[in-house]
Amino acid sequence: MGISKIAKSLTHSATLKLNEKAAILRQKGESIIHLGGGEPLADPPAIAISAVQDLLKSGKIRYAPAGGTRKLKQAIVQYTHKYYQKDIGEENVIATVGAKQALFLALQSIINPGDEVIFPAPYWVSYPEMVKICGGVPKSVIPEVDIFHPSIEDIQKFATKRTKAIILNSPNNPSGSIYSENFIADVITFSEKNNLYIIMDDIYQRLVFDSKTAASSLKLVKKSIENCKLITVNGVSKQYAMTGFRLGWAVGNSKVIKSMIKLQAHQTTAPSLLADTAATAALNGNQLDVEKLRTSLENKRNFLVSSLNGMDGIKVFQPEGTYYCFTDFGNYNNDSAKLAEFLIDTAQVITVPGIAFGIDGFLRISFCRSISEITEGVERIKHALRNKYPTK
Ligand SMILES: Cc1ncc(COP(=O)(O)O)c(C=O)c1O
């Protein structure tokens, strides 16, 4: 059919595929409980909505500059100062079509064919596919001692002469764990010694619980932004409940940012001016919505964890942030894809199989939906497993 080798080598995004499946089953009238997604129920900040309404009323919806408007870049400079205590300039910032595109542009800017990119498992589903699309070789590392908290030894074992970059995501999707400051500092030292890039995906940075904070390489790095090979990715999707706006950003040295802007100019031209305007308003707003979302997620996390703790045969790990609880169901079935399918077919509950994140035997269960959906979903899972595995 003339489809390229790279396109053929890619797997579908497990999470987006499940969203489609849920929509189809709902259309057929099935009562689906969707605990597989990564979208909060909250509305975007009102200030973001009214900024877009004002722009729409003006009718002046033109192309934004390729790296985003100056107003948005200034808001990101201030965000970086506030949340990372780092002073950067507008030349260190690019606004993109979601954090996903920021990650893509970062990889496209630094990878040559055959270059290897290391990331700890469990990892976000798109990392391996993004690396492959860029002609690189993904190297996922399953941490040896504690899969929720990788160590520098785990990374070192996979580093070769072809290694170009390390991707870190903390708080982590799907594990919900926060990587330790020591680990991130070790990765900085190792990368500086070996001339590697770090791509730090901080999309859940502010969605942390139990009064914890998430360390980030941008906070810890001693060198100035211009002198380090560090690309930090963030966005409005998760923290401001603005998933549909598709607005993310990256912060890095001006050379890499310039290259990312050049690529973006040829790919999407720029993020939509509507999204750019909404994100600027959200970033410059009072931030109460972020705290409201964070608190509600923490309550739902507590609720989900205590509901799951009442279930026999599983191992529950308390998430320290994000929207997700990565739970070990290996006692029931170590084939997580089969188990997730069984739960859809018999309980009409959607979860995401751990294998999509590089670790089999686990299911990712989201706690970003309502308490009643979480209650019903967990009850249905318990019931279905009890019937199928009465001796567990
Ligand atoms: C770890 C991680 N990085 C990046 C993204 C992409 O975010 P965006 O919606 O801004 O493209 C997601 C979305 O689920 C994610 O979980």
The ligand as a Gaussian input file, in Angstrom:
#p B3LYP/6-31G(d) Opt

LIG

0 1
 C        3.633000      12.654000      30.389000
 C        2.898000      13.446000      29.367000
 N        3.599000      14.300000      28.579000
 C        3.000000      15.026000      27.619000
 C        1.632000      14.946000      27.422000
 C        1.025000      15.765000      26.318000
 O        0.341000      16.882000      26.807000
 P       -0.389000      17.883000      25.816000
 O       -1.857000      17.655000      25.988000
 O        0.013000      19.250000      26.290000
 O        0.082000      17.615000      24.435000
 C        0.862000      14.068000      28.196000
 C       -0.571000      13.897000      27.940000
 O       -1.228000      12.993000      28.386000
 C        1.517000      13.313000      29.205000
 O        0.831000      12.481000      30.005000

